[in-house]
Amino acid sequence: MPTYPVASLFAVVALVSGSALAQKSAEPPVDPTVPKRVAELKGYIKNRKMTDDFQAIGLIQALTKAPEQQNSKDKKKIAKGLGDCFKLGKVREGRQDLIYREAANGLAKYGADGAKELSKYVENKRFKDNLSLRAHLLRSLGKTEDIKQVDYLIEVTSRSHHNELRAASGEALGNYKEAKIQTKREIVKMIIRAWGSLHSAATAPVSNDPNGPQDFGPQNAQQTLGACQGKWVATLQKLTGVTLRKFMEWQRWQNKNKRWKL
């Protein structure tokens, strides 16, 4: 076995250490303009006449254009600034909520930093009745691919009283194609379980007695399935690589493939 002079060994160690340091410092430099631009964005949002909203949207798009080229500290500042868009100023309603949707689109690019902000506002009372916006926030939350959001998205998919939200959260779960197999199995299992409950309710016999109590359970379940089934199937197919469409097919597949792998 060859021997090397001590000086040469030190040189090798120094070279390896230097290389590791270089990789560590490869992060883009901090952008000194970010705090000012975030403050500018907040100023636009606080305008109660909402006449600066288009400028705000343009600024959001500029700030979030290339997150991969931003320093991690700047990413956190930008994500926090985008999150503040939902709590500052007058609530934008109807078509005026475009600024919130743009902020959500931006946050979707910032991983866990973006998810932290999005998760604050899906259930926020300011937007309680804006189901379309909340659905958009759920889809954006999924796009962050933050693994900490999986349980929440499964909960909404399984139990929300709003069909639009159940569909959106089920769609959002389709973004976790790169998650660990255990996580993907859990998502698939819970979607099929939720689907099974609805399928049972939707196909339950209904009394024909005109004088008896009306049971809207089957009708409501059918409406929920109509809103959700297509989104859920797309997610199941993305996560499993299996092309099935009907509930009974998915149930049989699940029963036969408890330890499936993609």
Secondary structure, DSSP 4 states (H G I P E B T S, - for coil): -----HHHHHHHHHHHHHHHHHHHTTSPPP-TTHHHHHHHHHHHHH-TT-TTHHHHHHHHHHHTS-GGGS-HHHHHHHHHHHHHTTTSSSPP-GGGGHHHHHHHHHHTTSHHHHHHHHHHHSS-GGGTT-HHHHHHHHHHHHHTT-GGGHHHHHHHHHH-S-HHHHHHHHHHGGG-TTS-HHHHHHHHHHHHHHHHHHHHHHTS-----TTSPP--HHHHHHHHHHHHHHHHHHHHHHHH-----SHHHHHHHHHH-TT---
